[in-house]
Amino acid sequence: MRALVDFNTAELQRQISDWGFKPSHAARVLRAYYADGALDAEKLRLPAPLLEKLRALPAAAQSLAARQQGEDGTTKLLLRLADGRTVESVLMPDFRDDRAAGCLSSQVGCAMGCDFCATTKTGFERNLTAGEMVGQFLALRREALAAGRRLQTIVFMGMGEPMLNLDAVLEAVRRIGDNSLGALGWRQLTVSTVGLVPGIDALAASGLNVHLAISLHAPDDATREKLLPAGRRFVIAEIMAAADRYQARTGRPVTLQYCLLKGVNDSPEQARQLALLLATRRMHLNLLRYNPTGLSLRGLSYEPVADADAEAFINLLRANGVVAHFRRSRGPDIAAACGQLRERERRTGQS
């Protein structure tokens, strides 16, 4: 049986009509569920038989398997899906005390094989449905409200490669962003990719005008191919050309993600190469501090860059005109890097 969160407005209209009731009830039902996480009889004032049928539907597409909260307020949820598989979602407190940001997964596992990422260690299992992604959003919204915060922004940057599940991601984006449902707004949504060029172009063609983030992690193809096997398919020049097209079509500045790894991509020369790559582009660079995840797929142990070296790297970028900032490291005490909680639960036989 489909969960209520699996329906978009048109689908619920058809279901309600099939039950013999006015389809116009659908928008009100979903709006109330997205806002409150429940169907309040007094607020909705639906015919009692219809309310009974709606309440007979499973409310959510997943249940809570594990929850961790870090000293910095970061909360990681491990959600168990109807088929028993698990995915991660993360809630991160904002600089403002009343706001928070959320990170959603788009797949169970991942096939990209990024060598420093914990998610890749379990491989790819399946795509998530739009409802399962919306379910993560609603779970994080409840977490934020319980903490006295408002979920302000969402990024599809958790487990999986969103561009390999783009149809479902776009449907989830529509439901989360649309004023009649999740009401987050398009400007508050970001879709991330390791640089799959057809997906970037398809996202631009969708007309949703959400933000785009690209995981670059190296300024040259040789280094990038070792870190991200997907780099063998699309070289940096092709990826940056797709980013240029996206920015030109949507008017949204593209964000580049760059995780600093000691002795791998943190040299002054690589900083200069990166600055040259961005010299003529109005893009933002997010530098990430590495959360260690143990041995990589290639049997390597990556290490974070020392603070002094990280500062030297960003100062060199800024001296060359690059708009760059460090993204705050979140939840290192609760294994907040992508896939870490799921991997830990899997090893202990709990997932």
Secondary structure by P-SEA (a helix, b strand, c coil): ccccccccaaaaaaaaaaacccccaaaaaaaaaaaccccccccccccaaaaaaaaacccccccccccccccccbbbbbccccccccbbbbbbbccccccbbbbbbccccccccccccccccccccccccaaaaaaaaaaaaaaaaaacccccccccccccccccaaaaaaaaaaaaccccccccccccbbbbcccaaaaaaaaaacccccbbbbbcccccaaaaaaaccccccccaaaaaaaaaaaaaaccbbbbbbbbbbccccccaaaaaaaaaaaccccbbbbbbbbccccccccbbbbbbccaaaaaaaaaaaaaaccccccccccccccccccaaaaaaaaaaccc
